[in-house]
Amino acid sequence: MQGESPSSMMRPQRARPRPRPGQRAPRQRRLWPVLLPVGVLIVLGAVWCWLWYYAASVADRTLSGWVEREAAAGRIYTCRSQGIGGFPLSIQAHCVEASAAINSNEPPVAVSAKDITFVAQVFEPTELVGRVASPVMVSLPGQSTSFVANWTRGELRVRGVPPQPESVTVTVDHPRLDQVVAANQTAVFTADYAEVRSRIVAGSANHDPVIDTFISFTAATAPTLHPMLATPAKGEIDVVFKGFKDLSPKPWAERFREMQASGGSIEITHFRLDRSDSIIVGTGTLKVNEHGKLDGLIRVAISGVEKIVPQLGIDRAIGRGIDRLAGDQQAQGGLGALDKLLPGLGGALRDTANATVIDSLNKMGQPTDIDKKPAIVLPLNVSDGFVSLGMLPLGQVPAVF
């Protein structure tokens, strides 16, 4: 053979070793155990990429659908710039310098935020979680900022396929709402935590939806709304709305007209307000009359009524009566005018009036207990929008249409 010397050709060839009896012949190494996992990973990667892009398109259509639905209701949302990312585990839509024109409100308002990010999971692209960065400014169109809202974390969660929402949840950590007047800010609402959850519990978004709304908050104050709300409180309220025709985009006044026409109701299934010195719990049902005002009865149990009555404004009611008796020249004097005539007279009258009201409420209330603390049950009446606790007038609720 070419390349071999004569001596090597004459040399006897060695016989290949034969396997001993009972010994298996050595197998040749196969590559498929290595190539198969690699191929599977490549296929799974390709499938995952297709799934992500498909889910991203669904999430984008879902977000666009909600924006279009809001636009039909008179709420126009815009972004200075936006983009979609989040591959490979989620879908993220980022909106920089977001703004909204709420034309459905009267008067219309403009809202602006630094940025908003909506996130959807690959396997649940119709559930959007929006994270809104504070501050958020609210103003009348063409005017300076009227309100400023801040928080450490704000989240909006929307579930459903537009234009048919299934549920909406808003959660905020350490919210604070300030009113701005002449460059001065006054706190309107503060809390450690606040949450609002709304979901359809019967019917559908297109036909007779029954909506359950749950609101909760901790360490909340609203001193400018009412003196009783100046003390930090923890609370929760569960309300069921019945009588809406559907959830198509429309003003809330029209929805409440539908409720009135269908004989619907606002059912307060649970209400509780905890303060350091008192507790209030209650349940009841309200209806909307033909004038757009509320009628109904809410039975409330109050522990610590003697702490609450002085904050219900009895002295202001007495003061208005004194103003009317005193004439226009001393209008708005109230109990202060009595103190000028005789120091301490206004305070004595205030204390006497509060003590009389507390004694009357204790006599007319039904004894009970809340968390093993003595309490009384009283009727909270709402008649044509006018609210009274027993025989004690509290104020007027604005008409809903």
C-alpha positions in Angstrom: 0.0 0.0 0.0 1.1 3.5 -0.7 2.9 5.1 2.2 3.9 1.8 3.9 7.3 0.3 3.9 7.9 -3.4 2.7 8.9 -4.4 6.2 5.7 -3.0 7.7 3.7 -4.7 5.1 5.3 -8.0 6.0 4.7 -7.5 9.7 1.8 -9.5 10.9 -1.2 -7.3 11.9 -2.4 -7.4 15.5 -5.7 -8.9 16.0 -8.3 -6.6 17.6 -9.1 -7.6 21.1 -12.3 -9.5 21.4 -14.7 -8.9 24.2 -14.4 -11.5 26.9 -17.4 -13.8 27.5 -20.1 -11.8 29.3 -18.4 -8.5 28.5 -20.3 -5.9 26.3 -18.7 -4.3 23.4 -18.0 -0.5 24.0 -20.7 1.7 22.5 -20.1 4.6 20.3 -20.9 8.0 21.9 -24.2 9.5 20.7 -24.8 13.3 20.3 -28.6 13.4 20.6 -28.7 13.5 24.5 -26.8 16.8 24.2 -28.5 18.2 21.1 -32.1 17.5 22.2 -32.1 19.8 25.3 -30.4 22.5 23.3 -33.1 22.1 20.6 -35.9 22.2 23.2 -34.5 25.4 24.7 -34.3 27.0 21.2 -37.9 26.0 20.5 -39.1 27.2 23.9 -37.3 30.5 23.5 -38.9 31.0 20.1 -42.3 30.2 21.5 -41.8 32.5 24.5 -40.7 35.4 22.2 -43.9 34.8 20.1 -46.0 34.6 23.2 -44.5 37.8 24.6 -45.1 39.8 21.4 -48.6 38.4 21.2 -49.3 39.3 24.8 -47.7 42.8 24.2 -50.1 43.4 21.3 -53.1 42.3 23.5 -52.0 44.6 26.3 -51.4 47.5 23.9 -54.9 47.0 22.5 -56.4 46.7 26.0 -54.7 49.9 27.1 -55.7 51.7 23.9 -59.3 50.4 24.4 -59.5 51.9 27.9 -58.1 55.2 26.6 -60.7 55.3 23.9 -63.5 54.4 26.4 -62.4 57.3 28.6 -62.3 59.6 25.6 -65.9 58.7 24.9 -66.8 59.7 28.4 -65.1 63.1 28.0 -61.8 62.3 29.7 -58.9 62.8 27.2 -55.5 61.3 28.1 -52.2 62.2 26.4 -48.5 61.5 26.8 -45.5 63.6 25.6 -43.7 60.3 24.8 -44.5 56.6 25.3 -43.0 53.2 24.6 -43.5 49.5 25.3 -40.9 47.2 26.9 -40.4 44.7 29.8 -39.3 41.7 27.8 -39.1 38.8 28.7 -41.2 38.6 31.9 -43.8 41.3 31.6 -45.2 44.0 29.3 -44.6 47.6 30.3 -46.1 50.7 28.7 -44.4 53.9 29.9 -46.0 57.3 29.5 -43.8 60.4 30.2 -45.4 63.7 31.2 -49.0 62.4 31.2 -51.9 64.8 31.2 -55.7 64.5 31.2 -58.5 66.8 30.3 -61.6 65.9 32.4 -64.3 67.6 30.2 -67.1 65.5 31.8 -66.6 67.4 35.1 -68.4 70.7 35.7 -66.3 72.9 35.5 -63.8 71.0 33.4 -60.4 70.3 35.1 -56.9 69.5 33.8 -54.7 66.9 35.5 -51.0 66.3 34.9 -48.5 63.8 36.2 -44.8 63.2 35.9 -45.1 59.7 34.4 -47.2 56.6 34.5 -46.2 53.0 33.9 -48.7 50.3 33.0 -47.5 46.7 33.6 -49.2 43.5 32.4 -48.1 39.9 32.9 -47.5 37.7 29.8 -50.1 35.2 30.8 -52.7 37.9 31.9 -52.4 40.8 29.4 -56.0 42.0 30.1 -55.1 43.0 33.7 -53.2 46.3 33.7 -51.4 47.6 36.7 -50.7 51.3 36.5 -48.1 53.0 38.7 -48.4 56.7 38.9 -45.6 58.9 40.1 -46.4 61.9 42.2 -47.0 64.8 42.4 -50.2 65.1 40.4 -51.5 68.6 39.8 -55.1 69.5 39.3 -56.2 72.9 37.8 -58.9 74.6 35.9 -58.1 75.0 32.2 -55.9 78.0 31.6 -55.4 78.6 35.4 -52.8 77.9 38.0 -52.7 74.7 40.0 -55.7 74.4 42.4 -54.8 71.0 44.1 -51.6 69.0 44.5 -51.6 65.3 45.3 -48.6 63.4 46.6 -47.9 59.8 47.8 -45.1 57.4 48.2 -46.7 54.8 46.0 -49.8 55.0 43.9 -51.2 52.0 42.0 -54.2 51.5 39.6 -55.3 48.0 38.7 -57.9 47.4 35.9 -59.2 44.0 35.0 -61.3 43.3 31.9 -61.5 43.7 28.2 -62.6 47.2 27.1 -65.1 48.6 27.0 -66.4 46.1 29.7 -64.6 46.5 33.0 -64.7 43.7 35.5 -63.0 45.4 38.4 -60.9 48.6 39.3 -58.7 48.9 42.3 -56.8 52.0 43.5 -54.3 51.8 46.3 -52.2 54.7 47.7 -49.5 54.8 50.4 -49.2 58.0 52.4 -51.5 60.1 50.3 -51.8 63.9 50.8 -54.0 66.3 49.0 -53.3 70.0 49.3 -55.4 72.9 48.1 -53.3 75.7 46.7 -54.5 79.3 47.2 -52.2 82.2 46.4 -49.1 80.0 46.6 -50.2 78.7 50.0 -51.0 75.0 50.5 -53.6 73.7 52.9 -54.0 70.0 53.7 -57.4 68.8 52.5 -56.8 65.0 53.1 -54.0 63.0 54.6 -53.6 59.3 55.4 -51.2 56.5 56.0 -53.0 54.3 53.5 -56.1 54.5 51.3 -57.7 51.9 49.0 -60.8 51.8 46.7 -62.0 48.6 45.1 -65.0 48.3 42.7 -66.2 45.1 41.0 -69.3 43.8 39.3 -71.0 41.2 41.5 -74.1 40.6 39.5 -75.3 41.4 35.9 -72.7 42.5 33.4 -71.2 45.7 32.2 -73.7 45.8 29.4 -76.9 44.9 31.3 -78.0 45.8 34.8 -74.6 45.7 36.6 -74.6 45.5 40.4 -71.4 47.2 41.6 -69.8 46.5 45.0 -67.4 49.3 46.1 -65.1 48.9 49.2 -63.2 51.9 50.6 -60.7 51.7 53.4 -58.2 54.1 55.0 -55.9 54.3 58.0 -54.8 57.4 60.0 -56.9 59.6 57.7 -57.7 63.3 58.4 -59.8 65.8 56.5 -59.8 68.9 58.8 -61.2 71.3 56.2 -64.2 69.2 55.4 -65.5 68.8 58.9 -64.2 69.3 62.5 -65.0 65.7 63.3 -62.5 64.6 60.6 -59.6 66.5 62.1 -58.8 63.6 64.4 -56.9 60.7 62.7 -59.3 57.8 62.0 -59.3 54.3 60.6 -62.3 53.4 58.5 -63.9 51.2 56.0 -67.2 51.2 54.1 -68.7 48.7 51.7 -71.4 50.0 49.4 -73.5 48.1 46.8 -75.0 50.2 43.9 -78.1 48.8 42.2 -80.1 50.2 39.4 -77.6 51.3 36.8 -78.6 50.4 33.2 -75.0 49.7 32.0 -71.5 50.9 32.3 -71.2 52.6 29.0 -69.3 56.0 29.1 -71.7 58.6 30.4 -71.9 61.3 33.2 -72.6 60.2 36.7 -75.6 62.4 36.9 -77.2 60.3 34.1 -76.3 57.1 35.9 -78.1 58.3 39.0 -81.1 59.3 36.9 -81.2 55.6 35.7 -81.0 54.5 39.3 -83.9 56.7 40.3 -86.0 55.6 37.3 -85.4 51.9 37.9 -86.0 52.1 41.7 -82.4 51.2 42.4 -80.6 51.8 45.7 -77.3 52.6 47.4 -77.0 49.8 50.0 -74.4 50.4 52.8 -73.7 46.9 53.9 -70.9 47.8 56.3 -69.5 51.1 57.7 -67.0 51.5 60.5 -65.0 54.5 61.7 -62.5 54.1 64.5 -61.0 57.1 66.4 -58.9 57.1 69.5 -61.9 58.3 71.6 -64.9 56.8 69.7 -66.2 54.2 67.3 -69.1 54.4 64.8 -70.5 51.4 62.9 -73.6 51.3 60.7 -75.7 49.8 57.9 -78.6 51.1 55.8 -80.1 51.9 52.4 -80.4 55.1 50.5 -82.5 55.9 47.4 -82.5 58.8 45.0 -85.8 60.7 44.7 -87.2 62.6 41.7 -85.3 65.7 42.7 -81.9 64.0 42.6 -81.6 64.0 46.4 -81.1 61.2 48.8 -83.7 59.6 51.0 -83.2 56.7 53.5 -82.2 55.5 56.9 -78.9 54.3 58.3 -78.8 52.7 61.7 -75.5 53.7 63.4 -74.1 52.4 66.7 -71.9 54.9 68.5 -69.4 54.3 71.3 -68.2 57.6 72.8 -71.1 59.8 71.7 -70.0 62.4 74.3 -66.8 62.9 72.3 -68.5 63.3 69.0 -71.4 65.6 69.7 -69.2 68.7 70.5 -67.7 68.3 67.0 -71.0 68.2 65.2 -71.4 72.0 65.1 -74.1 72.6 67.6 -72.4 75.9 68.7 -72.5 77.0 65.0 -76.2 76.3 64.8 -76.8 78.3 68.0 -74.6 81.1 66.7 -76.6 81.3 63.5 -79.8 81.6 65.5 -78.3 84.4 67.6 -77.1 86.2 64.4 -80.7 86.2 63.1 -82.0 87.5 66.4 -79.3 90.2 66.6 -79.9 91.5 63.1 -77.6 92.2 60.2 -75.5 94.7 62.0 -74.1 91.9 64.3 -74.3 89.1 61.7 -71.7 86.3 62.2 -71.2 87.3 65.8 -72.8 84.2 67.3 -71.6 83.0 70.6 -68.6 85.4 70.4 -71.1 88.3 70.6 -72.4 86.8 73.9 -68.9 86.6 75.3 -68.5 90.3 74.6 -71.6 91.1 76.6 -70.7 88.7 79.4 -67.3 86.9 79.3 -67.9 83.1 79.4 -71.6 83.3 78.5 -71.0 81.8 75.0 -68.9 78.9 76.3 -71.4 78.2 79.1 -74.3 78.1 76.6 -72.2 75.9 74.3 -71.4 73.4 77.1 -75.1 73.4 78.2 -76.3 72.7 74.7 -73.8 69.9 74.1 -74.7 68.3 77.5 -78.4 68.5 76.7 -78.0 66.9 73.3 -75.8 64.1 74.7 -78.3 63.4 77.4 -81.2 63.3 74.8 -79.3 61.0 72.5 -78.5 58.6 75.3 -82.1 58.5 76.3 -83.5 57.9 72.8 -80.7 55.5 71.7 -80.9 51.7 72.1 -78.1 50.4 74.4 -75.6 48.0 72.7 -71.8 47.5 72.7 -69.0 47.7 70.1 -65.9 45.6 70.9 -67.2 45.3 74.5 -67.4 49.0 74.8 -70.8 50.6 75.7 -72.6 52.2 72.8 -76.0 53.4 71.6 -77.9 52.7 68.4 -79.4 55.8 66.7 -81.2 56.5 63.4 -79.3 58.5 60.9 -82.1 59.9 58.7 -81.7 61.3 55.2 -84.7 63.1 53.9 -84.6 65.0 50.6 -80.8 65.4 51.2 -81.1 66.7 54.7 -79.2 64.6 57.3 -80.1 64.3 61.0 -78.9 62.1 63.8 -82.0 61.4 65.9 -83.3 64.9 66.5 -79.9 66.5 65.9 -79.6 68.2 62.4 -76.2 67.6 60.7 -76.4 69.2 57.3 -77.4 68.9 53.7 -76.1 66.4 51.1 -75.8 67.8 47.5 -78.1 66.5 44.9 -76.6 63.7 42.6 -78.3 65.1 39.5 
